[in-house]
Amino acid sequence: MPRSIRLYAPASLAAGAIVPLSPDQAHYLGSVMRLAAGAEIAVFNARDGEWRARINSLRRGAAALAIETALRAPTTEQLPDLWLVFALLKRQATDLVIQKATELGVAAIFPVITMHSLGERINLARLEAIAREAAEQSERLSLPEIRAPQPLSDLLAGWPRTRRLVAAIERAAAPPPAAGEGPTALIVGPEGGFAPAELDDLRARPFVEPATLGPRILRAETAAIVGLALLQAAPRPP
Protein backbone atom coordinates (compact mmCIF):
# COMPACT_ATOMS: atom_id res chain seq x y z
CA MET A 1 0.00 0.00 0.00
CA PRO A 2 1.41 3.47 -0.83
CA ARG A 3 1.73 4.74 2.73
CA SER A 4 2.69 8.17 1.41
CA ILE A 5 -0.99 8.76 0.60
CA ARG A 6 -2.75 9.65 3.84
CA LEU A 7 -6.05 11.46 4.16
CA TYR A 8 -7.75 12.96 7.18
CA ALA A 9 -11.39 12.02 7.71
CA PRO A 10 -13.46 13.23 10.67
CA ALA A 11 -15.98 10.38 10.33
CA SER A 12 -15.83 7.33 12.60
CA LEU A 13 -13.21 4.87 11.40
CA ALA A 14 -13.83 1.18 12.06
CA ALA A 15 -13.44 -2.05 10.12
CA GLY A 16 -16.20 -2.36 7.53
CA ALA A 17 -17.27 1.28 7.63
CA ILE A 18 -17.82 3.24 4.42
CA VAL A 19 -16.46 6.76 4.86
CA PRO A 20 -17.26 9.62 2.47
CA LEU A 21 -14.54 12.03 1.43
CA SER A 22 -14.72 15.70 0.51
CA PRO A 23 -14.86 16.85 -3.14
CA ASP A 24 -11.30 18.18 -2.80
CA GLN A 25 -10.10 14.78 -1.56
CA ALA A 26 -11.91 13.05 -4.42
CA HIS A 27 -10.19 15.38 -6.89
CA TYR A 28 -6.82 14.69 -5.26
CA LEU A 29 -7.21 10.92 -5.49
CA GLY A 30 -8.62 10.80 -8.99
CA SER A 31 -7.07 13.72 -10.84
CA VAL A 32 -3.80 14.34 -8.98
CA MET A 33 -2.77 10.86 -7.87
CA ARG A 34 -4.55 9.07 -10.74
CA LEU A 35 -5.98 6.38 -8.49
CA ALA A 36 -9.11 4.35 -9.13
CA ALA A 37 -11.60 2.30 -7.17
CA GLY A 38 -9.84 -0.56 -5.39
CA ALA A 39 -6.61 1.35 -4.64
CA GLU A 40 -5.38 1.29 -1.03
CA ILE A 41 -4.50 4.37 1.02
CA ALA A 42 -4.38 5.32 4.71
CA VAL A 43 -7.02 7.38 6.49
CA PHE A 44 -6.79 8.84 9.98
CA ASN A 45 -8.11 11.06 12.72
CA ALA A 46 -7.14 11.69 16.34
CA ARG A 47 -10.11 9.84 17.78
CA ASP A 48 -9.79 6.53 15.89
CA GLY A 49 -6.15 6.44 14.82
CA GLU A 50 -4.93 5.42 11.37
CA TRP A 51 -6.49 2.73 9.20
CA ARG A 52 -5.81 0.94 5.95
CA ALA A 53 -8.62 1.73 3.54
CA ARG A 54 -9.62 0.91 0.00
CA ILE A 55 -11.25 3.32 -2.43
CA ASN A 56 -14.81 2.04 -2.57
CA SER A 57 -16.08 4.56 -5.12
CA LEU A 58 -14.52 7.46 -6.97
CA ARG A 59 -16.12 9.84 -9.42
CA ARG A 60 -16.02 13.53 -10.18
CA GLY A 61 -16.49 15.45 -6.93
CA ALA A 62 -17.25 12.43 -4.76
CA ALA A 63 -15.44 9.48 -3.24
CA ALA A 64 -15.82 6.97 -0.43
CA LEU A 65 -13.42 4.67 1.37
CA ALA A 66 -14.02 1.17 2.72
CA ILE A 67 -12.18 0.89 6.04
CA GLU A 68 -10.24 -2.34 6.49
CA THR A 69 -7.63 -2.79 9.23
CA ALA A 70 -6.05 -0.61 11.91
CA LEU A 71 -2.51 0.68 11.35
CA ARG A 72 -1.97 2.95 14.37
CA ALA A 73 -3.90 3.37 17.56
CA PRO A 74 -4.67 6.95 18.62
CA THR A 75 -2.74 6.38 21.85
CA THR A 76 0.52 5.99 19.90
CA GLU A 77 0.68 9.69 19.05
CA GLN A 78 2.86 11.61 21.47
CA LEU A 79 2.75 15.33 20.79
CA PRO A 80 4.09 18.10 23.04
CA ASP A 81 1.61 20.21 25.01
CA LEU A 82 2.71 23.19 22.97
CA TRP A 83 0.82 26.20 21.57
CA LEU A 84 1.90 28.90 19.17
CA VAL A 85 0.85 32.55 19.34
CA PHE A 86 1.90 34.69 16.39
CA ALA A 87 1.14 38.18 15.16
CA LEU A 88 -0.69 38.23 11.85
CA LEU A 89 1.64 38.32 8.85
CA LYS A 90 1.29 38.55 5.11
CA ARG A 91 -0.61 35.71 3.50
CA GLN A 92 2.32 33.56 2.35
CA ALA A 93 4.16 33.98 5.64
CA THR A 94 1.03 33.07 7.61
CA ASP A 95 0.55 29.97 5.43
CA LEU A 96 4.13 28.92 6.16
CA VAL A 97 3.68 29.37 9.92
CA ILE A 98 0.54 27.23 9.92
CA GLN A 99 2.19 24.51 7.85
CA LYS A 100 5.41 24.29 9.86
CA ALA A 101 3.71 24.60 13.25
CA THR A 102 1.53 21.63 12.29
CA GLU A 103 4.56 19.62 11.21
CA LEU A 104 6.27 20.44 14.52
CA GLY A 105 3.37 19.04 16.53
CA VAL A 106 1.75 22.23 17.85
CA ALA A 107 -1.63 21.55 19.45
CA ALA A 108 -3.19 25.01 19.09
CA ILE A 109 -2.42 28.13 17.06
CA PHE A 110 -3.50 31.63 18.12
CA PRO A 111 -3.17 34.47 15.59
CA VAL A 112 -3.11 37.83 17.37
CA ILE A 113 -3.50 41.43 16.33
CA THR A 114 -0.67 43.71 17.44
CA MET A 115 0.22 47.34 16.76
CA HIS A 116 2.51 46.28 13.90
CA SER A 117 0.36 43.48 12.50
CA LEU A 118 -0.16 43.40 8.75
CA GLY A 119 -3.85 42.55 8.89
CA GLU A 120 -6.77 41.69 11.12
CA ARG A 121 -8.50 38.94 9.15
CA ILE A 122 -7.71 35.42 8.04
CA ASN A 123 -9.51 32.82 5.97
CA LEU A 124 -9.89 30.28 8.76
CA ALA A 125 -11.17 27.50 6.48
CA ARG A 126 -8.16 27.95 4.21
CA LEU A 127 -5.69 27.80 7.09
CA GLU A 128 -7.42 24.69 8.43
CA ALA A 129 -6.97 23.09 4.99
CA ILE A 130 -3.25 23.94 5.07
CA ALA A 131 -2.95 22.37 8.53
CA ARG A 132 -4.84 19.27 7.38
CA GLU A 133 -2.50 18.78 4.42
CA ALA A 134 0.54 19.26 6.67
CA ALA A 135 -0.80 16.64 9.09
CA GLU A 136 -1.38 14.20 6.23
CA GLN A 137 2.20 14.63 5.03
CA SER A 138 3.89 14.62 8.44
CA GLU A 139 2.10 11.50 9.79
CA ARG A 140 0.26 13.33 12.53
CA LEU A 141 -3.04 11.85 13.65
CA SER A 142 -4.46 15.07 15.10
CA LEU A 143 -5.04 18.50 13.63
CA PRO A 144 -4.09 21.67 15.49
CA GLU A 145 -6.86 23.94 16.67
CA ILE A 146 -6.64 27.29 14.89
CA ARG A 147 -8.32 30.16 16.72
CA ALA A 148 -9.83 33.29 15.21
CA PRO A 149 -7.61 36.39 15.51
CA GLN A 150 -7.91 38.50 18.66
CA PRO A 151 -6.06 41.51 20.06
CA LEU A 152 -2.88 40.66 21.94
CA SER A 153 -4.19 42.38 25.08
CA ASP A 154 -7.31 40.19 25.08
CA LEU A 155 -5.26 37.02 24.69
CA LEU A 156 -2.99 37.95 27.58
CA ALA A 157 -5.94 38.87 29.80
CA GLY A 158 -7.49 35.45 29.33
CA TRP A 159 -4.29 33.42 29.33
CA PRO A 160 -4.29 30.23 31.50
CA ARG A 161 -1.88 30.91 34.35
CA THR A 162 -0.67 27.30 34.41
CA ARG A 163 0.80 27.57 30.90
CA ARG A 164 4.14 29.35 30.52
CA LEU A 165 4.36 31.72 27.59
CA VAL A 166 7.83 32.04 26.09
CA ALA A 167 8.14 35.39 24.33
CA ALA A 168 10.69 35.61 21.50
CA ILE A 169 11.96 39.18 21.84
CA GLU A 170 14.55 40.73 19.56
CA ARG A 171 17.77 41.84 21.27
CA ALA A 172 16.48 40.61 24.62
CA ALA A 173 18.98 40.11 27.41
CA ALA A 174 17.50 36.69 28.08
CA PRO A 175 18.36 33.00 27.57
CA PRO A 176 17.18 31.08 24.50
CA PRO A 177 13.92 29.11 24.70
CA ALA A 178 14.42 25.95 26.70
CA ALA A 179 12.47 22.72 26.65
CA GLY A 180 10.65 22.05 29.88
CA GLU A 181 7.91 20.02 31.42
CA GLY A 182 4.30 21.12 31.50
CA PRO A 183 2.09 23.22 29.25
CA THR A 184 4.07 25.70 27.16
CA ALA A 185 3.45 28.25 24.41
CA LEU A 186 5.62 30.40 22.19
CA ILE A 187 4.69 33.93 21.15
CA VAL A 188 6.33 35.59 18.15
CA GLY A 189 5.82 39.19 17.14
CA PRO A 190 5.14 40.76 13.76
CA GLU A 191 7.54 42.19 11.21
CA GLY A 192 9.12 45.12 13.03
CA GLY A 193 8.66 43.46 16.41
CA PHE A 194 6.38 44.23 19.33
CA ALA A 195 5.66 47.86 20.15
CA PRO A 196 7.22 49.20 23.39
CA ALA A 197 3.85 49.18 25.19
CA GLU A 198 3.31 45.57 24.15
CA LEU A 199 6.75 44.59 25.44
CA ASP A 200 5.97 46.25 28.76
CA ASP A 201 2.69 44.35 28.97
CA LEU A 202 4.38 41.04 28.20
CA ARG A 203 7.15 41.56 30.75
CA ALA A 204 4.60 42.48 33.43
CA ARG A 205 2.81 39.12 33.13
CA PRO A 206 4.06 36.51 35.63
CA PHE A 207 3.56 33.64 33.18
CA VAL A 208 5.69 35.23 30.44
CA GLU A 209 9.34 34.18 29.99
CA PRO A 210 11.34 36.50 27.70
CA ALA A 211 13.73 34.63 25.40
CA THR A 212 16.20 35.38 22.64
CA LEU A 213 16.60 33.48 19.38
CA GLY A 214 20.19 34.60 18.93
CA PRO A 215 22.10 37.65 17.70
CA ARG A 216 20.48 37.82 14.25
CA ILE A 217 17.18 39.45 13.41
CA LEU A 218 14.95 36.73 12.00
CA ARG A 219 11.87 37.06 9.87
CA ALA A 220 8.74 36.46 11.92
CA GLU A 221 7.96 33.14 10.21
CA THR A 222 11.54 31.96 10.71
CA ALA A 223 11.40 32.94 14.39
CA ALA A 224 8.27 30.82 14.89
CA ILE A 225 9.94 27.74 13.41
CA VAL A 226 13.21 28.22 15.32
CA GLY A 227 11.46 28.89 18.62
CA LEU A 228 9.20 25.84 18.34
CA ALA A 229 12.18 23.64 17.50
CA LEU A 230 14.18 24.92 20.48
CA LEU A 231 11.26 24.36 22.85
CA GLN A 232 11.20 20.70 21.83
CA ALA A 233 14.95 20.11 21.80
CA ALA A 234 16.13 17.59 24.33
CA PRO A 235 18.47 19.13 26.94
CA ARG A 236 22.10 18.19 26.65
CA PRO A 237 23.34 15.65 29.19
CA PRO A 238 25.51 17.14 31.95
C-alpha positions, 0 to 999 in steps of 0.5 A, spaced: 500 500 500 502 506 498 503 509 505 505 516 502 498 517 501 494 519 507 487 522 508 484 525 514 477 524 515 473 526 521 468 520 520 468 514 525 473 509 522 472 502 524 473 495 520 467 495 515 465 502 515 464 506 508 467 513 509 465 519 504 470 524 502 470 531 501 470 533 493 477 536 494 479 529 496 476 526 491 479 530 486 486 529 489 485 521 489 482 521 482 485 527 478 492 528 482 494 521 484 490 518 478 488 512 483 481 508 481 476 504 485 480 498 489 486 502 490 489 502 497 490 508 502 491 510 509 485 514 512 486 517 519 483 522 525 485 523 532 479 519 535 480 513 531 487 512 529 490 510 522 487 505 518 488 501 511 482 503 507 480 501 500 477 506 495 470 504 494 467 509 489 470 514 486 467 519 481 467 527 479 467 530 486 465 524 490 469 518 493 468 513 499 473 509 502 471 502 505 475 501 512 479 495 512 484 494 518 487 498 523 494 501 522 496 505 528 492 506 535 490 513 537 494 512 543 501 511 539 501 519 538 505 523 542 505 530 541 508 536 546 503 540 550 505 546 545 501 552 543 503 557 538 501 565 538 503 569 532 502 576 530 498 576 523 503 576 517 502 577 510 498 571 506 504 567 504 508 567 511 502 566 515 501 559 510 508 557 512 507 558 519 501 554 519 504 549 515 510 548 519 507 549 526 503 543 524 509 539 522 512 540 529 506 538 533 503 544 535 496 543 538 493 550 538 495 556 534 492 563 536 493 568 531 493 575 534 493 582 532 498 587 534 500 594 533 505 592 527 500 586 525 499 586 517 492 585 517 486 583 522 483 577 518 484 570 516 480 565 511 480 560 517 477 555 512 483 555 508 488 555 514 485 549 516 486 546 509 493 547 510 494 544 517 490 538 514 494 537 508 501 538 513 498 533 518 497 528 512 504 529 510 507 529 516 504 522 519 500 526 525 493 523 527 491 530 530 489 536 527 491 543 530 486 547 533 486 554 529 483 560 533 480 566 530 484 572 531 484 576 537 487 583 540 494 581 543 491 584 550 485 580 550 489 574 549 494 575 555 488 577 559 485 570 558 491 566 558 491 560 563 496 561 568 498 554 568 501 555 561 508 558 561 508 563 555 515 564 552 516 570 548 521 571 543 523 578 543 529 581 539 535 583 542 532 581 549 537 580 554 535 573 556 536 565 555 534 562 549 527 558 549 528 551 553 524 545 553 521 544 559 515 540 562 508 542 563 504 546 558 508 551 554 506 556 548 511 560 544 509 567 542 512 571 536 511 578 534 510 581 527 515 584 522 518 590 526 517 586 532 512 588 538 511 595 540 514 598 546 507 598 550 506 591 548 513 589 550 511 592 557 505 588 557 508 582 556 514 583 561 509 584 566 505 578 566 508 573 571 507 567 566 511 570 560 518 568 559 522 573 555 527 569 550 532 570 545 533 566 538 540 569 537 544 575 535 540 575 528 534 578 526 529 573 523 523 574 519 517 572 523 515 566 520 523 563 521 522 565 528 516 561 529 519 555 526 526 556 530 522 557 537 518 551 536 524 547 534 528 549 540 522 548 545 522 541 543 529 540 543 532 535 548 536 538 553 544 536 553 546 531 558 551 534 563 
